[in-house]
Amino acid sequence: MGLTVKHVAANAEQTKNLILCVQIGKKMGANASQIAGAMATMIQESDAHNYLSTSDGSGSAGLYMQRVGFGWGSYQQIITPTYAIARFYRTYLPYCRAGHSPIDASNLTQRSAYPTAPAQWWSESVANTQQILGSKDITDASSFGSLSTSGGHTKTITRNKPYEFSRGSPGQPETSWDAMGRLATEVGWDRFMRAGTLWYASEDYLRKQAPRFQFSTGARGILEIDFDADSRRPADEMTVTALAKRWSVLPGDRVSVVGQGPGDGNDWLVSDTQRSLWDDTTQITLKRATKAKKEPAPETTSKTISVGGTTSVNLRNTNSLSDLSGSKPAEAIKVYLAAKQISDRNYPYVYAGGHPTCCVPNGGGYCCSGYISACLAMANVGGFHCGGPSMAGNFVTWGAPGLGKHFTVWVDPTTHVWMQFHGFPAWRADTSPAGCGPDGPHLRFCSRPVPRYGSEYFYPRHWPGL
């Protein structure tokens, strides 16, 4: 099996891990494209090697370079390939099923500082997955950014199917000779045996020979020349009956024909000879040389897929979101996805943006409290709803003091407010970069120190039960 890792032939360990990635993915219900995304991530993170890290298990380890203490499991689990792969799929597949592309889902799972890095191994992973599955059902994922999440929509994907040629088919065996003939016919080449040697050649190549024989009625040794022709075209096939020694005329020879009207020409090729062991008469079949054909154009397939969105309407649909994180309540999931929807739209930071009405980015963007108010309103959480007012202040009196179980709103009474997520892919929703990303309302995957940050002092607030 010709599997590769970063365009180098996979060794025994890498091959075993790539096959495990496919087998476990299929068992967990992943389609071929999702498996290719998981494989590309493995190649990016570990070169498909099971890294053991340090002896005390304090560093990143395993096939996905996971770390103890971040929800991935114990050190022994992380360095067990079957566990590490299954654990990756458990977080990764819900993002895929929510409408994210495989590469986007990989980033949401790994929280990488280089979110599109696995994309460079996508084509390689598709080829590996095809080999292992023996399948052509790979969806194009050439768009490695996030798919739009502002409402559900469909997307039609057209791709070229990889060329495949095989001898025979299930229940219909075929000889190698016949299979070779089919392949030659596709491009207008000839395949023949000549004095014990197999030839595969184009007729353009064969007619570069000088004619070996000249055939004409009445010539010595020529008994009969037979062909069909009409006024609209010259003959393109001819049978010559001649007295010839056994190997004097061979397939692939170029010959000329004269005195036959529409059969005349020097572009004839010998396609077959037949002679009895007990008779000197030889049947010589000729054909006009033709130009080689172009290789068959690749077949294309089109597939329409549904891409799920996270509008304020389907954020209220608990069932469609419940598989994102089985241990979290729907309200917390809705808040997170609302933050992501706004983040994906790349709004700028705008002073007082989102005030005085939630979910309306007046001025074309959001301020800090407008962003957090909109996240809660789109999820109908914390006393907010779309169309209602934003929290004009800094949430000092909102909810209850202290950390929340699933998310916490950090408040500075005079300067800023942002939201920290607990156990979600992104670390926080914030208009301030504080170490990662641009200004404006975005999900951010890096942490920011709490409760102190420079001259600011943040107080934690949460909504009871969340």
C-alpha positions in Angstrom: 0.0 0.0 0.0 1.6 3.3 -1.1 0.6 5.5 1.8 2.6 8.7 2.3 3.2 11.2 5.2 4.3 14.7 4.1 4.9 13.2 0.6 7.4 10.6 1.9 6.5 6.9 1.9 5.0 5.9 5.2 6.9 3.4 7.4 5.3 0.5 9.2 4.3 2.5 12.2 2.8 5.4 10.2 0.9 3.0 7.9 -0.6 1.3 10.9 -1.7 4.6 12.4 -3.2 5.9 9.2 -5.2 2.7 8.7 -6.4 3.0 12.4 -7.5 6.5 11.7 -9.7 5.3 8.8 -11.0 2.2 10.6 -12.0 4.1 13.8 -13.5 7.0 11.8 -15.7 4.6 9.8 -16.8 2.8 13.0 -17.8 6.2 14.5 -19.8 7.1 11.4 -17.4 9.6 9.8 -17.6 10.0 6.0 -14.5 9.8 3.8 -14.0 13.6 3.8 -14.2 13.8 7.6 -11.7 10.9 7.8 -9.3 12.8 5.5 -9.6 15.8 7.7 -8.7 13.8 10.8 -5.8 12.2 9.0 -4.5 15.6 7.8 -4.6 16.8 11.4 -2.7 13.7 12.6 0.0 14.2 9.9 0.3 17.9 10.9 0.5 17.2 14.6 2.7 14.1 14.8 3.7 12.9 11.3 1.5 9.9 12.2 4.1 8.8 14.9 2.9 8.0 18.4 5.0 10.5 20.4 5.6 9.5 24.0 6.7 13.0 25.2 8.5 13.1 28.6 8.5 10.2 31.0 6.3 12.0 33.5 3.7 12.8 30.8 3.9 16.6 31.3 4.1 17.5 27.6 2.0 17.0 24.5 2.0 13.4 23.4 0.4 10.8 21.1 -0.9 11.0 17.6 -2.7 14.4 18.1 -0.1 15.9 20.5 -2.8 16.0 23.3 -2.0 17.1 26.9 -3.1 15.8 30.2 -5.4 18.2 32.0 -7.1 19.6 29.0 -10.0 17.0 28.8 -8.1 14.6 26.5 -7.6 11.9 29.2 -4.7 10.4 31.2 -1.2 10.2 29.8 -1.5 6.4 29.3 -4.7 7.0 27.3 -3.2 9.8 25.2 -0.3 7.6 24.1 -2.7 4.7 23.2 -3.3 5.2 19.5 -6.9 3.7 19.4 -7.9 5.9 22.4 -6.3 9.1 21.0 -7.9 8.7 17.6 -11.4 8.0 19.0 -11.1 10.9 21.5 -10.2 13.3 18.6 -13.2 12.1 16.6 -15.6 12.5 19.6 -14.9 16.3 19.6 -14.3 16.7 15.9 -17.3 15.0 14.4 -20.0 17.2 16.1 -18.4 20.2 14.5 -18.4 18.5 11.1 -22.1 17.6 11.5 -22.9 21.2 12.5 -21.8 22.2 9.0 -18.1 23.0 9.4 -15.5 22.0 6.8 -13.1 19.2 7.9 -10.2 21.7 8.3 -12.3 24.2 10.2 -13.6 21.4 12.5 -10.0 20.3 13.0 -9.1 23.8 14.3 -12.1 24.0 16.5 -11.0 20.6 18.0 -7.3 21.3 18.4 -7.5 25.1 19.1 -4.3 25.5 17.1 -2.2 28.6 16.8 -2.0 27.7 13.1 -5.7 27.0 12.2 -5.2 26.1 8.5 -1.9 24.1 8.9 -3.5 20.7 8.2 -4.9 22.0 4.9 -1.4 21.5 3.3 -1.8 17.8 3.8 -5.4 17.6 2.7 -4.8 16.2 -0.9 -2.3 13.7 0.5 -4.9 12.6 3.2 -7.6 12.2 0.5 -5.3 10.0 -1.5 -4.4 7.9 1.5 -8.0 7.6 2.5 -9.0 6.5 -1.0 -6.4 3.8 -0.9 -7.4 2.5 2.5 -11.2 2.6 1.8 -10.8 1.6 -1.9 -13.4 4.3 -2.5 -13.8 7.4 -4.6 -16.4 9.1 -2.3 -14.3 12.0 -1.1 -16.0 15.4 -0.9 -13.9 18.4 -2.1 -12.8 20.5 0.9 -10.7 23.0 -0.9 -12.3 25.8 1.1 -10.3 25.5 4.3 -11.8 28.5 6.2 -15.0 28.4 8.2 -18.1 27.8 6.2 -20.7 30.5 6.6 -22.8 30.1 9.7 -25.2 32.9 9.2 -28.2 30.7 8.4 -28.6 27.3 6.8 -27.8 26.9 3.1 -26.8 24.4 0.6 -23.6 24.1 -1.4 -23.1 22.2 -4.6 -19.6 20.6 -5.0 -18.3 19.4 -8.3 -15.1 17.4 -8.5 -13.2 15.2 -10.9 -13.4 11.5 -10.1 -9.9 9.9 -10.0 -9.2 7.6 -13.0 -9.3 3.9 -12.2 -8.7 0.9 -14.4 -9.0 -2.7 -13.3 -9.1 -6.1 -15.0 -12.6 -7.4 -15.1 -15.3 -6.8 -12.5 -17.1 -8.8 -9.8 -18.7 -11.8 -11.5 -17.1 -10.9 -14.9 -13.6 -12.1 -15.1 -11.3 -10.9 -17.8 -7.9 -12.0 -19.1 -4.9 -9.7 -18.9 -4.7 -9.7 -22.7 -8.3 -8.4 -23.1 -7.8 -5.8 -20.3 -4.7 -4.5 -22.0 -6.7 -4.3 -25.3 -9.4 -2.2 -23.6 -6.8 0.2 -22.2 -5.1 0.5 -25.6 -8.5 1.1 -27.4 -9.2 4.0 -25.1 -6.3 6.0 -26.5 -6.1 4.5 -30.0 -2.9 2.6 -29.4 -2.1 -1.0 -30.5 -1.1 -4.0 -28.4 0.3 -7.1 -30.0 2.9 -9.8 -29.7 5.8 -9.7 -32.2 8.4 -12.5 -32.2 7.8 -13.2 -28.5 7.8 -9.5 -27.4 4.8 -7.6 -26.2 4.4 -4.3 -28.0 2.3 -1.3 -26.7 2.6 1.5 -29.2 0.7 4.3 -30.9 0.0 4.1 -34.6 1.7 7.5 -35.0 4.9 5.8 -33.9 4.5 2.6 -36.0 4.0 4.5 -39.3 7.3 6.2 -38.9 8.8 2.9 -40.2 9.7 2.5 -43.9 7.2 0.2 -45.7 8.5 -3.4 -45.5 6.3 -4.8 -48.3 4.3 -3.7 -51.3 1.0 -5.5 -52.0 -0.7 -5.5 -55.4 -3.0 -7.9 -57.3 -0.9 -10.2 -59.5 2.3 -9.6 -57.7 4.4 -12.7 -56.8 2.9 -14.5 -53.8 -0.2 -12.4 -53.6 -3.3 -14.6 -54.1 -6.1 -12.1 -53.3 -6.7 -8.6 -51.9 -10.1 -7.9 -50.4 -11.5 -4.7 -48.9 -14.7 -2.7 -48.7 -14.9 1.0 -49.8 -17.4 3.5 -51.1 -17.3 6.8 -52.9 -17.3 8.8 -49.7 -14.3 7.3 -48.0 -11.2 5.1 -48.7 -10.9 1.6 -47.4 -9.7 1.4 -43.8 -9.4 -2.4 -43.4 -8.1 -5.0 -45.9 -7.4 -8.7 -46.0 -4.5 -10.0 -48.1 -4.1 -13.7 -48.9 -0.5 -14.5 -49.7 2.0 -17.3 -49.8 4.4 -16.3 -47.1 6.9 -17.9 -44.7 5.7 -18.1 -41.2 7.4 -15.0 -39.6 8.0 -13.0 -42.7 5.1 -10.6 -42.1 4.7 -9.5 -38.5 2.0 -7.4 -36.6 3.1 -3.7 -36.5 4.8 -3.8 -39.9 4.1 -0.9 -42.2 3.2 -1.8 -45.8 2.0 -0.1 -49.0 -0.8 -1.2 -51.3 -1.0 -0.2 -55.0 -3.4 -0.8 -57.9 -6.4 -1.1 -55.7 -8.0 2.3 -56.2 -9.6 3.4 -52.9 -7.3 0.8 -51.2 -4.1 2.4 -52.3 -1.7 4.0 -49.8 1.4 3.5 -47.8 -0.2 4.1 -44.4 -1.3 0.5 -43.8 -0.2 -1.4 -40.7 -0.3 -5.2 -40.2 -2.8 -5.8 -37.4 -2.9 -9.6 -37.5 -1.6 -12.7 -39.3 -2.9 -16.2 -39.4 -1.3 -19.3 -40.9 -1.8 -23.0 -40.6 1.2 -25.2 -39.8 0.4 -27.4 -42.8 -0.3 -24.6 -45.4 1.9 -21.8 -46.8 -1.2 -19.6 -47.3 -1.3 -16.7 -44.8 -4.2 -14.4 -44.0 -2.8 -10.9 -43.4 -5.2 -8.3 -41.9 -4.3 -4.6 -42.5 -5.6 -1.4 -41.0 -5.1 2.2 -41.8 -2.9 4.0 -39.3 -4.9 6.5 -37.2 -3.9 9.3 -34.9 -3.8 8.6 -31.2 -6.8 9.7 -29.1 -6.6 12.0 -26.2 -6.9 10.3 -22.8 -10.5 10.1 -21.6 -11.7 13.3 -19.9 -12.1 12.8 -16.2 -15.6 12.0 -15.1 -17.2 14.6 -12.8 -19.7 14.3 -10.1 -21.8 16.9 -8.4 -23.1 16.7 -4.8 -25.3 19.1 -3.0 -24.7 19.2 0.8 -26.6 21.1 3.5 -24.5 23.5 5.5 -26.0 24.2 8.9 -26.2 27.7 10.2 -26.6 29.3 13.6 -29.2 32.0 13.1 -31.2 33.2 16.1 -34.0 30.9 15.0 -32.1 27.6 15.0 -30.1 28.6 18.1 -33.4 27.9 19.8 -33.5 24.4 18.4 -32.0 22.4 21.2 -32.0 19.1 19.4 -29.9 20.4 16.5 -27.2 21.5 18.9 -27.3 18.9 21.6 -24.5 16.8 20.1 -21.9 19.7 20.2 -21.0 18.8 23.8 -23.1 16.1 25.5 -22.1 17.3 29.0 -23.3 20.9 28.5 -26.8 22.4 28.7 -28.4 23.7 25.5 -28.4 27.3 26.8 -24.6 27.3 27.3 -24.1 25.9 23.8 -26.4 28.5 22.3 -24.4 31.3 23.9 -21.2 29.9 22.5 -22.6 29.5 19.0 -24.0 33.0 19.0 -20.6 34.3 19.9 -19.2 32.3 17.0 -21.8 33.5 14.6 -21.0 37.2 15.3 -17.2 36.4 15.3 -17.5 34.8 11.8 -19.1 37.9 10.4 -15.9 39.9 11.2 -17.6 43.0 12.5 -15.3 45.8 13.6 -15.1 47.3 17.1 -17.6 50.3 17.2 -18.0 52.5 20.3 -21.5 51.8 21.6 -22.1 49.3 18.8 -25.0 47.0 19.7 -26.7 49.7 21.8 -29.4 50.4 22.6 -30.9 47.3 21.0 -29.5 43.8 21.2 -28.5 41.9 18.0 -28.3 45.1 15.9 -24.7 46.0 15.1 -25.4 49.7 14.8 -22.5 51.5 13.3 -21.5 48.3 11.5 -20.1 46.6 14.6 -20.2 46.0 18.4 -18.5 47.4 21.5 -17.6 45.1 24.3 -20.9 45.2 26.2 -22.9 45.2 23.0 -21.1 41.9 21.9 -21.8 40.1 25.2 -25.4 41.4 25.3 -26.0 40.1 21.7 -24.5 36.7 22.5 -26.9 36.3 25.5 -29.9 37.7 23.6 -29.5 35.4 20.6 -29.6 32.5 23.0 -32.5 34.0 25.1 -30.2 33.6 28.2 -29.7 36.0 31.1 -32.8 38.1 30.7 -31.8 39.3 27.2 -33.6 38.8 23.9 -33.2 40.1 20.3 -35.1 43.4 20.0 -34.6 44.1 23.7 -32.1 46.6 25.2 -28.4 45.8 25.7 -26.6 46.2 29.0 -25.5 49.8 28.7 -23.1 49.5 31.7 -20.5 46.8 32.3 -22.7 44.0 33.7 -21.7 44.9 37.3 -25.1 44.0 38.6 -26.0 41.2 36.1 -26.6 37.7 37.3 -24.7 36.6 40.4 -21.1 37.1 41.5 -18.5 34.4 41.0 -17.4 32.0 38.3 -20.0 30.2 36.2 -19.9 26.5 35.4 -20.0 26.9 31.6 -19.2 30.5 31.0 -18.2 33.6 33.1 -18.6 37.3 32.3 -15.6 39.3 33.5 -16.5 42.9 34.3 -14.3 45.9 35.0 -16.7 48.7 36.3 -15.0 51.4 34.2 -13.4 49.9 31.1 -14.3 46.5 29.7 -16.4 43.3 29.8 -15.7 40.0 28.1 -16.9 36.4 28.4 -14.8 33.3 29.3 -15.9 29.8 28.2 -15.3 26.7 30.2 -14.8 23.5 28.3 -15.5 24.9 24.8 -13.1 25.1 21.9 -12.5 28.9 22.1 -11.3 30.3 25.4 -13.2 33.6 25.3 -15.5 36.0 23.5 -13.8 39.5 23.5 -13.5 42.7 21.5 -10.0 43.1 22.8 -7.2 40.9 21.2 -5.2 40.6 24.5 -2.7 38.4 22.8 -4.5 37.0 19.7 -6.6 38.1 16.8 -7.7 41.5 15.5 -9.8 44.1 17.3 -13.5 43.6 17.2 -16.0 41.0 18.5 -14.3 37.6 18.0 -13.9 34.2 19.6 -10.3 33.9 20.8 -8.4 30.8 21.5 -5.7 32.3 23.7 -6.3 33.0 27.4 -6.1 36.4 29.1 -5.0 36.7 32.7 -7.7 37.0 35.3 -8.7 38.6 37.6 -5.9 41.2 37.0 -4.9 42.6 33.6 -2.6 45.6 33.7 -4.3 48.4 35.5 -7.8 46.8 35.2 -9.5 44.6 37.8 -12.1 42.2 36.6 -15.0 40.8 38.6 -16.6 37.5 37.7 -20.3 37.3 37.1 -22.4 34.3 36.0 -26.0 33.4 35.3 -27.4 31.1 38.0 -27.3 27.5 36.7 -24.8 28.2 34.0 
